Amino acid sequence: MDIFYDFGRYGRLLYQAIRSSTEVKSYYRNFVSEMIKTGYESLPIVMLAGLFTGAVLTIQTSYQLISALIPKSTIGAIVSQSIIIELAAVISGLILAGRVGARIATELGTMRVSEQIDALESMGFNSVSFLVVPRVLAGFVMFPVLWVAAATCGIGGGILAGWVTGSVPAADFMQGAREFFFAWDIIFGLTKAVVFGFIITSISCFKGYYATGGAEGVGNATTNAAVLSCIYILLADLVLAAVLL
């Protein structure tokens, strides 16, 4: 019964957020701040993860495809496709579930247990519009940008690793990447990024907004937000692949 109760509260919070999304004046400043925290401040870790993911994937793929019958360009095709349609979104999502999701849950949870949210509502503020809407919207807007950064650095890391190790020349890597490139792959990757951004921010807002029990409750809300975000990212990845590919 607790699962259905939490699901109902989660749906109610999303409904209130959708209704409050028209109150732009109450959240536009927070929205800009959240875009910076969610997007700009997350760029270094996302780019670093993409760079090393592409490099490792290139080295491992070249190790598996040691054959005179397989052209070197095949490595570029495999690496670029894997990064664009899968790894850039999933790895970035799992990292950001810990970085962005934990931050959101901690912030809102602390505000809840210290009665700051109650104080906002007592002064006539719409706490959902002021606190939840800008964070969810920032996830919608900035996660696709982070996906582009991760995918670009991933392919760049693959090219660099292939050149340094001598496993695949940069020209052959790019030839394979171009030959097997489809515009739908970009759309699919961006769709994943938007869905993952919504999952992370909405779940984290829900866990933080309804946190109880003082400091221990905030810690539990933060942990649950990160864990649930990772689980639902993997579930959404499976569903999107089954439906859209």
ZARO-137015 format. One line per 10 residues: number of its first residue (from 1); their letters; for each residue x, y, z of N, C-alpha, C. Coordinates in Angstrom, 3 decimals. Each point is the difference from the previous one (the first is absolute). Last residue first. Layout:
BEGIN
NUM) A) X/Y/Z/X/Y/Z/X/Y/Z  ...
***
This chain:
BEGIN
245) LLVAALVLDA) 13.253/1.759/-31.303/0.979/-0.567/-0.911/-0.575/-1.178/-0.779  -2.485/2.514/3.388/0.452/0.927/-1.028/1.002/-0.569/-0.988  -2.027/-2.480/3.813/-1.077/0.697/-0.702/0.502/0.765/-1.210  2.953/-2.450/2.972/-0.983/-0.940/-0.544/-1.054/0.692/-0.852  3.257/2.604/2.268/0.641/-0.807/-1.038/-0.992/-0.959/-0.654  -1.479/2.579/3.657/0.222/0.844/-1.174/0.659/-0.785/-1.126  -0.619/-2.194/4.154/-1.284/0.287/-0.647/0.196/0.820/-1.274  3.814/-0.896/2.693/-0.520/-1.222/-0.620/-1.287/0.263/-0.764  1.801/3.521/2.497/0.900/-0.318/-1.119/-0.488/-1.231/-0.741  -2.162/1.263/3.988/-0.393/0.838/-1.129/0.869/-0.261/-1.219
235) LLIYICSLVA) 1.174/-2.224/3.965/-1.298/-0.487/-0.481/-0.465/0.802/-1.211  3.892/1.412/2.173/0.242/-1.265/-0.687/-1.302/-0.583/-0.554  -0.348/3.883/2.591/0.745/0.307/-1.224/0.233/-1.278/-0.799  -1.931/-0.355/4.246/-0.967/0.390/-1.021/0.680/0.464/-1.285  2.737/-1.238/3.699/-0.841/-1.137/-0.383/-0.943/0.373/-1.132  2.679/3.408/1.906/0.802/-0.954/-0.775/-0.846/-1.172/-0.491  -2.056/3.109/2.857/0.292/0.621/-1.289/0.807/-0.947/-0.876  -0.862/-1.268/4.454/-1.179/-0.133/-0.850/0.229/0.619/-1.378  3.452/0.484/3.186/-0.184/-1.411/-0.351/-1.182/-0.177/-0.943  0.896/4.348/1.745/1.071/-0.446/-0.888/-0.224/-1.431/-0.476
225) ANTTANGVGE) -3.037/1.779/3.157/-0.095/0.738/-1.260/1.049/-0.485/-0.990  0.066/-1.686/4.411/-1.099/-0.566/-0.789/-0.127/0.691/-1.354  3.162/1.732/3.069/0.384/-1.342/-0.459/-1.067/-0.612/-0.893  -0.990/4.126/2.030/1.072/0.158/-0.980/0.426/-1.345/-0.572  -3.124/0.039/3.517/-0.604/0.530/-1.214/1.042/0.151/-1.106  1.469/-1.289/4.284/-0.746/-1.079/-0.640/-0.625/0.463/-1.318  2.193/3.242/2.618/0.954/-0.973/-0.527/-0.690/-1.147/-0.714  -2.670/3.110/2.249/0.600/0.622/-1.187/1.009/-0.950/-0.642  -1.905/-1.337/4.066/-0.984/-0.046/-1.080/0.530/0.623/-1.278  2.598/0.266/3.903/-0.041/-1.375/-0.482/-0.971/-0.148/-1.159
215) AGGTAYYGKF) 0.217/4.146/2.224/1.204/-0.234/-0.800/0.027/-1.420/-0.567  -4.833/1.246/1.416/1.233/0.707/0.320/1.155/-0.359/-0.923  -4.704/-1.618/-0.368/0.883/-0.677/0.948/1.329/0.656/0.242  -2.946/0.089/-4.740/-0.380/0.158/1.407/1.090/-0.626/0.870  -1.347/1.699/-5.577/0.901/-0.578/0.994/-0.501/0.291/1.418  -1.738/1.167/-4.644/-0.775/-0.703/1.022/0.887/-0.655/1.063  1.875/2.521/-3.614/-1.158/0.811/0.372/-0.797/-0.642/1.136  3.765/-2.253/-2.071/0.382/1.105/0.869/-1.188/0.772/0.535  -0.716/-3.552/-3.069/0.586/-0.527/1.234/0.393/1.119/0.962  -1.681/1.243/-4.254/-1.020/-0.694/0.783/0.553/-0.496/1.327
205) CSISTIIFGF) 2.957/1.947/-3.135/-0.894/1.005/0.587/-1.043/-0.659/0.890  2.758/-2.844/-2.429/0.770/0.668/1.055/-0.830/1.085/0.674  -1.832/-2.232/-3.720/0.105/-0.916/1.139/0.737/0.664/1.162  -0.290/2.455/-4.010/-1.330/-0.170/0.601/0.051/-0.925/1.207  3.989/0.771/-2.557/-0.444/1.202/0.710/-1.345/-0.205/0.682  1.843/-3.598/-2.601/0.892/0.367/1.100/-0.556/1.169/0.798  -2.357/-1.416/-3.904/-0.022/-1.021/1.044/0.823/0.445/1.210  0.034/2.711/-3.892/-1.274/0.068/0.712/-0.042/-0.991/1.159  3.730/-0.129/-2.817/-0.012/1.250/0.754/-1.276/0.153/0.808  0.366/-3.613/-2.966/0.835/-0.208/1.186/0.041/1.261/0.864
195) VVAKTLGFII) -2.276/0.254/-4.110/-0.702/-0.903/0.913/0.806/-0.200/1.283  1.995/2.531/-3.435/-1.155/0.712/0.546/-0.730/-0.860/1.027  3.579/-1.965/-2.350/0.486/1.034/0.905/-1.158/0.751/0.652  -0.945/-3.218/-3.359/0.458/-0.619/1.246/0.416/1.058/1.017  -1.040/1.491/-4.255/-1.211/-0.448/0.694/0.349/-0.656/1.327  3.504/1.208/-2.855/-0.585/1.179/0.646/-1.275/-0.361/0.757  2.070/-3.406/-2.525/0.842/0.403/1.112/-0.549/1.197/0.743  -2.194/-1.401/-3.930/-0.158/-1.007/1.054/0.823/0.365/1.229  0.445/2.635/-3.858/-1.325/0.202/0.595/-0.212/-0.963/1.160  3.907/-0.544/-2.481/0.057/1.245/0.754/-1.327/0.255/0.705
185) DWAFFFERAG) 0.235/-3.646/-2.917/0.807/-0.260/1.189/0.091/1.240/0.883  -2.063/0.095/-4.320/-0.878/-0.455/1.077/0.770/-0.271/1.285  2.193/1.126/-4.095/-0.536/1.171/0.711/-0.896/-0.419/1.165  4.130/-3.007/-1.677/-1.397/0.226/-0.371/-0.538/1.163/0.826  5.056/-2.647/-1.519/-0.731/1.035/0.736/-1.409/0.142/-0.556  3.911/-2.822/-1.415/-1.085/-0.623/0.765/-0.781/0.999/0.839  3.680/1.331/-2.825/-0.705/-1.002/-0.800/-1.212/-0.577/0.720  3.019/3.103/2.168/-0.877/0.637/-0.994/-0.820/-1.028/-0.768  3.205/-1.504/3.164/-1.045/0.745/0.701/-0.973/0.635/-0.981  3.830/-2.212/-1.699/-0.993/-0.940/0.513/-1.139/0.699/0.710
175) QMFDAAPVSG) 3.530/2.674/-1.474/-0.654/-0.608/-1.161/-1.086/-0.977/0.451  2.815/1.977/3.226/-1.045/0.906/-0.461/-0.729/-0.546/-1.220  3.658/-2.489/1.669/-1.029/0.110/1.044/-1.159/0.861/-0.501  3.824/-0.299/-2.691/-0.814/-1.222/-0.078/-1.123/0.030/1.032  3.079/3.559/0.085/-0.754/0.036/-1.257/-0.904/-1.222/-0.130  3.021/0.297/3.675/-1.142/0.906/0.153/-0.856/0.031/-1.256  2.782/-4.475/1.129/0.279/1.395/-0.361/-1.260/0.856/0.099  1.074/-4.465/2.937/-0.819/0.459/-1.121/0.357/1.451/-0.312  2.589/-2.556/3.111/-0.972/-1.038/-0.362/-0.862/0.396/-1.180  3.634/2.375/2.659/0.273/-0.496/-1.343/-0.969/-1.052/-0.485
165) TVWGALIGGG) 0.307/2.819/4.191/0.356/-1.424/0.058/0.351/-0.575/-1.360  -1.309/4.587/0.323/1.101/-0.200/0.952/0.455/-1.452/0.011  -3.793/1.205/-2.656/1.230/0.586/-0.532/1.196/-0.274/0.911  -4.327/-1.370/1.376/0.408/-0.750/-1.184/1.299/0.499/-0.589  -1.932/2.357/3.599/0.523/-1.292/0.451/0.458/-0.844/-1.178  -2.088/4.138/-0.957/1.291/0.213/0.655/0.623/-1.328/0.435  -4.372/-0.045/-1.813/0.978/0.362/-1.027/1.397/0.131/0.607  -3.531/-0.714/2.977/0.245/-1.187/-0.812/1.032/0.256/-1.084  -1.466/3.596/2.655/0.852/-0.897/0.770/0.311/-1.276/-0.758  -3.049/3.025/-1.921/1.347/0.568/0.017/0.983/-0.873/0.761
155) IGCTAAAVWL) -4.509/-1.181/0.092/0.551/-0.266/-1.332/1.425/0.557/-0.102  -2.221/0.930/3.979/0.172/-1.438/-0.145/0.605/-0.368/-1.346  -1.214/4.483/0.957/1.246/-0.380/0.674/0.249/-1.500/-0.119  -4.044/1.598/-1.765/1.119/0.603/-0.719/1.334/-0.401/0.613  -3.946/-1.348/2.191/0.174/-0.715/-1.263/1.189/0.541/-0.786  -1.213/2.187/4.016/0.516/-1.339/0.280/0.256/-0.772/-1.283  -2.000/4.290/-0.320/1.380/0.113/0.477/0.612/-1.377/0.231  -4.545/0.188/-1.134/0.816/0.419/-1.144/1.474/0.084/0.408  -3.069/-0.833/3.415/0.141/-1.169/-0.877/0.857/0.333/-1.205  -1.170/3.467/2.923/1.025/-0.854/0.587/0.213/-1.262/-0.836
145) VPFMVFGALV) -3.476/2.839/-1.263/1.279/0.688/-0.214/1.152/-0.840/0.555  -4.406/-1.539/0.792/0.415/-0.169/-1.400/1.315/0.689/-0.326  -1.701/0.680/4.371/0.481/-1.368/-0.212/0.296/-0.288/-1.475  -1.916/4.246/1.585/1.452/-0.157/0.073/0.489/-1.423/-0.229  -4.786/1.407/-0.058/0.783/0.853/-0.900/1.468/-0.401/-0.043  -3.177/-2.256/2.905/-0.449/-0.107/-1.388/0.954/0.720/-0.953  0.724/0.464/4.628/0.356/-1.332/-0.473/-0.399/-0.212/-1.449  -1.312/3.953/2.104/1.438/0.025/-0.243/0.493/-1.362/-0.474  -4.476/0.375/1.366/0.215/0.639/-1.296/1.483/0.071/-0.346  -1.169/-1.609/4.247/-0.405/-0.952/-1.029/0.219/0.587/-1.395
135) RPVVLFSVSN) 0.859/2.798/3.672/0.952/-1.110/-0.003/-0.343/-1.031/-1.072  -2.868/3.781/0.800/1.265/0.384/-0.635/1.011/-1.137/-0.066  -4.287/-0.868/2.158/-0.083/0.276/-1.441/1.339/0.403/-0.604  -0.490/-0.680/4.817/-0.004/-1.218/-0.807/0.075/0.306/-1.493  -0.121/3.579/3.394/1.090/-0.934/0.266/0.081/-1.161/-0.982  -3.337/3.644/-0.148/1.257/0.665/0.367/1.175/-0.967/0.085  -4.512/-1.486/-0.879/0.445/0.862/-1.093/1.383/0.575/0.278  -1.984/-2.507/3.404/0.268/-0.878/-1.147/0.529/0.814/-1.177  -1.443/2.241/3.913/1.304/-0.646/0.184/0.349/-0.920/-1.158  -2.916/4.525/0.455/-0.252/-1.349/-0.508/1.332/-0.747/0.030
125) FGMSELADIQ) -1.363/4.214/3.333/0.762/-0.484/-1.142/-0.501/-1.386/-0.409  -1.458/2.760/3.886/-0.762/0.084/-1.236/0.749/-0.443/-1.238  1.272/-0.094/4.812/0.104/1.363/-0.528/-0.699/0.155/-1.345  0.255/-4.210/2.185/-0.726/0.876/0.921/0.047/1.459/-0.447  2.460/-3.276/-2.370/-1.431/-0.147/-0.242/-0.821/0.894/0.923  4.687/-0.139/0.572/-0.325/0.567/-1.315/-1.502/-0.047/-0.253  1.615/-2.099/3.877/0.049/1.459/0.132/-0.336/0.679/-1.321  0.387/-4.677/0.094/-1.222/0.420/0.699/-0.048/1.512/0.150  3.907/-1.824/-1.738/-1.081/-0.130/-0.978/-1.327/0.414/0.622  3.762/-0.153/2.785/0.087/1.137/-0.916/-1.102/-0.058/-1.059
115) ESVRMTGLET) 1.190/-3.133/3.808/-1.266/0.726/-0.107/0.094/1.257/-0.867  3.240/-3.694/0.949/0.218/1.249/0.745/-1.191/0.944/-0.116  0.016/-4.136/-2.303/0.125/-0.344/1.419/0.283/1.240/0.851  -0.416/0.561/-4.761/-1.220/-0.586/0.566/0.147/-0.241/1.499  3.695/1.573/-2.519/-1.020/1.041/0.111/-1.279/-0.543/0.640  3.430/-3.024/-0.939/0.405/0.894/1.084/-1.018/1.107/0.203  -0.664/-2.888/-3.620/-0.195/-0.699/1.260/0.374/0.858/1.193  0.806/1.596/-4.372/-1.425/0.039/0.332/-0.279/-0.706/1.325  4.497/-0.036/-1.520/-0.475/1.373/0.149/-1.458/0.042/0.446  1.901/-4.203/-1.043/0.547/0.551/1.247/-0.514/1.418/0.250
105) AIRAGVRGAL) -1.132/-2.173/-4.052/-0.674/-0.636/1.131/0.488/0.568/1.327  2.139/1.494/-3.932/-1.381/0.457/0.049/-0.722/-0.583/1.212  4.414/-1.476/-0.845/-0.033/1.414/0.408/-1.431/0.495/0.145  0.719/-4.353/-1.660/0.292/0.085/1.430/-0.046/1.443/0.489  -0.543/-0.746/-4.637/-1.117/-0.526/0.774/0.220/0.101/1.496  3.500/1.285/-2.987/-1.136/0.918/-0.046/-1.143/-0.486/0.886  3.903/-2.767/-0.124/0.407/1.390/0.208/-1.196/0.945/0.096  -0.592/-4.731/-0.753/0.707/0.217/1.256/0.327/1.452/0.255  -2.064/-1.182/-3.999/-0.921/-0.433/1.057/0.642/0.182/1.366  2.522/0.732/-3.909/-0.788/1.158/0.420/-1.061/-0.374/1.027
95) ILGSIVAALE) 2.704/-3.413/-1.912/0.856/0.942/0.727/-0.824/1.155/0.559  -2.201/-3.095/-2.729/0.360/-0.619/1.281/0.892/0.916/0.829  -1.205/1.431/-4.366/-1.160/-0.053/0.885/0.332/-0.590/1.355  3.302/0.015/-3.394/-0.241/1.359/0.508/-1.168/0.011/0.974  0.844/-4.034/-2.163/1.070/0.296/0.958/-0.164/1.405/0.577  -3.097/-1.285/-3.334/-0.134/-0.828/1.200/1.071/0.341/1.037  -0.013/2.238/-4.302/-1.193/0.305/0.791/-0.024/-0.756/1.319  3.544/-0.791/-3.059/0.020/1.419/0.386/-1.177/0.335/0.896  0.341/-4.422/-1.908/0.884/0.274/1.131/-0.010/1.454/0.440  -2.947/-1.632/-3.791/-0.093/-0.675/1.289/0.862/0.630/1.089
85) IIISQSVIAG) -0.470/1.393/-4.778/-1.328/-0.521/0.312/-0.100/-0.610/1.401  4.125/2.070/-1.633/-1.111/0.884/-0.349/-1.327/-0.544/0.507  4.055/-2.555/0.544/-0.005/1.212/0.814/-1.246/0.826/-0.257  0.735/-3.890/-2.582/-0.237/-0.362/1.405/-0.092/1.237/0.882  1.137/0.558/-4.567/-1.394/-0.396/0.166/-0.316/-0.316/1.456  4.479/0.989/-1.107/-0.852/1.181/-0.137/-1.473/-0.343/0.187  3.157/-3.565/0.082/0.183/0.918/1.127/-0.948/1.188/-0.089  0.085/-3.160/-3.568/-0.521/-0.596/1.234/0.065/0.992/1.155  1.872/1.301/-4.160/-1.447/-0.150/-0.101/-0.601/-0.523/1.297  4.707/0.325/-0.411/-0.624/1.311/0.110/-1.510/-0.077/-0.049
75) ITSKPILASI) 2.395/-3.949/-0.755/0.163/0.423/1.399/-0.661/1.354/0.214  0.270/-1.775/-4.363/-1.054/-0.637/0.790/0.075/0.422/1.462  3.298/1.205/-3.286/-1.121/0.932/0.137/-1.151/-0.583/0.818  3.951/-2.502/-1.299/0.173/0.827/1.190/-1.186/0.936/0.228  -0.685/-4.724/-2.609/0.627/1.312/-0.200/0.065/0.798/1.292  0.118/-5.431/-0.682/-0.890/1.046/0.511/0.674/1.347/-0.174  2.177/-4.100/-1.113/-1.224/0.011/-0.803/-0.960/1.110/0.427  4.161/-1.109/2.181/0.296/0.653/-1.275/-1.253/0.120/-0.861  0.086/-0.076/5.474/-0.132/-0.877/-1.156/0.282/0.784/-1.264  -1.168/0.826/5.374/1.317/-0.171/-0.626/-0.130/-1.033/-1.111
65) LQYSTQITLV) -3.332/2.085/3.316/-0.124/-0.071/-1.463/1.361/-0.062/-0.690  -0.699/0.412/4.829/-0.903/-1.079/-0.407/-0.024/-0.209/-1.514  2.556/3.537/1.958/0.524/-1.265/0.518/-0.847/-1.179/-0.477  -1.416/4.386/-0.937/1.131/-0.360/-0.849/0.632/-1.310/0.443  -3.439/1.753/2.671/-0.524/-0.426/-1.295/1.122/-0.413/-0.940  1.139/1.827/4.213/-0.597/-1.326/0.141/-0.535/-0.529/-1.329  1.763/4.390/0.128/1.058/-0.972/0.285/-0.569/-1.416/0.093  -3.069/3.550/-0.528/0.824/-0.168/-1.201/1.078/-1.053/0.215  -2.661/1.243/3.678/-0.779/-0.774/-0.959/0.785/-0.240/-1.281  1.863/2.789/3.329/-0.004/-1.403/0.416/-0.746/-0.866/-1.004
55) AGTFLGALMV) -0.012/4.660/-0.764/1.356/-0.540/-0.105/0.040/-1.483/0.351  -4.088/2.388/0.496/0.359/-0.181/-1.402/1.373/-0.612/-0.174  -1.341/1.093/4.361/-0.846/-1.069/-0.532/0.329/-0.278/-1.461  2.089/3.632/2.172/0.581/-1.285/0.382/-0.842/-1.178/-0.493  -1.620/4.379/-0.887/1.340/-0.150/-0.578/0.583/-1.371/0.309  -4.157/1.288/1.979/-0.111/-0.304/-1.419/1.348/-0.260/-0.638  -0.077/1.413/4.481/-0.545/-1.351/-0.115/-0.137/-0.409/-1.466  1.322/4.407/0.872/1.059/-0.931/0.381/-0.472/-1.449/-0.123  -3.132/3.421/-0.723/0.974/-0.036/-1.094/1.123/-0.974/0.316  -3.176/0.748/3.362/-0.627/-0.679/-1.133/0.979/-0.118/-1.168
45) IPLSEYGTKI) 1.327/2.420/3.833/-0.076/-1.430/0.302/-0.619/-0.776/-1.152  0.295/4.809/-0.443/1.306/-0.660/0.120/-0.082/-1.504/0.233  -4.136/2.683/-0.261/0.728/-0.238/-1.242/1.341/-0.712/0.203  -3.338/1.705/3.311/0.136/-1.441/-0.232/0.819/-0.316/-1.244  -1.169/4.478/1.403/0.865/-0.567/1.021/0.192/-1.506/-0.154  -2.914/2.333/-3.029/1.360/0.543/-0.089/0.942/-0.656/1.012  -4.694/-1.437/0.065/0.709/-0.136/-1.264/1.446/0.415/0.046  -2.922/0.181/3.898/-0.220/-1.299/-0.625/0.865/-0.197/-1.231  0.130/4.146/2.384/0.412/-1.086/0.891/-0.100/-1.364/-0.683  -1.514/3.807/-2.380/1.441/0.102/0.240/0.488/-1.172/0.852
35) MESVFNRYYS) -4.586/0.389/-0.728/0.658/-0.342/-1.258/1.517/0.042/0.160  -2.657/1.462/3.584/0.030/-1.456/-0.111/0.637/-0.456/-1.302  -0.635/4.638/0.714/0.978/-0.529/0.955/0.121/-1.514/-0.101  -3.316/2.112/-2.557/1.324/0.350/-0.520/1.091/-0.563/0.917  -4.391/-0.500/1.497/0.208/-0.805/-1.199/1.382/0.259/-0.595  -1.615/2.599/3.625/0.474/-1.313/0.427/0.309/-0.895/-1.192  -1.919/4.090/-0.970/1.341/0.210/0.548/0.598/-1.317/0.500  -4.459/0.012/-1.608/0.960/0.168/-1.088/1.417/0.250/0.512  -4.440/-0.834/2.439/1.113/-0.955/-0.029/1.068/0.303/-1.039  -4.170/2.519/0.996/0.366/-0.530/1.313/1.230/-0.897/-0.047
25) KVETSSRIAQ) -2.106/2.047/-3.892/0.614/1.025/0.839/0.496/-0.558/1.327  -2.492/-2.681/-3.165/1.401/0.204/-0.370/0.692/0.983/0.934  -4.285/-3.118/-0.115/0.365/1.094/0.902/1.480/0.343/-0.179  -2.223/-3.679/-2.207/-0.371/1.270/-0.633/0.383/1.205/0.863  0.549/-4.618/1.369/1.010/0.377/-0.991/-0.325/1.315/-0.698  -2.614/-2.625/3.364/0.753/1.174/0.453/1.003/0.495/-1.036  -2.673/-3.945/-0.681/-0.919/1.136/0.167/0.749/1.282/0.357  2.481/-3.968/-0.257/-0.496/0.355/-1.340/-0.938/1.201/0.084  1.558/-1.793/4.049/1.091/0.653/-0.722/-0.446/0.431/-1.391  -2.961/-2.513/2.679/0.136/1.357/0.520/1.101/0.770/-0.732
15) YLLRGYRGFD) -0.498/-4.506/-1.086/-1.184/0.749/-0.442/0.060/1.442/0.478  3.308/-2.957/1.499/0.200/0.331/-1.412/-1.178/0.796/-0.545  -0.336/-1.592/4.390/1.035/1.031/-0.072/0.256/0.410/-1.451  -2.942/-3.577/0.782/-0.602/1.267/0.426/1.009/1.138/-0.078  1.504/-4.381/-0.890/-0.868/0.497/-1.070/-0.652/1.326/0.356  2.564/-2.091/3.313/0.874/0.399/-1.103/-0.824/0.561/-1.162  -2.277/-1.884/3.640/0.574/1.295/0.368/0.920/0.529/-1.106  -1.787/-4.290/-0.604/-1.058/1.002/-0.040/0.511/1.384/0.361  2.921/-3.660/0.366/-0.279/0.277/-1.411/-1.094/1.053/-0.139  1.013/-1.552/4.295/1.079/0.843/-0.517/-0.239/0.351/-1.465
5) YFIDM) -3.022/-2.991/1.957/-0.117/1.304/0.664/1.061/0.963/-0.527  0.107/-4.474/-1.399/-1.098/0.721/-0.640/-0.186/1.386/0.606  3.217/-2.769/1.984/0.407/0.287/-1.377/-1.078/0.802/-0.712  -0.819/-1.635/4.349/0.883/1.167/0.015/0.429/0.392/-1.407  -2.532/-3.947/0.762/-0.828/1.206/0.000/0.866/1.261/0.000
***
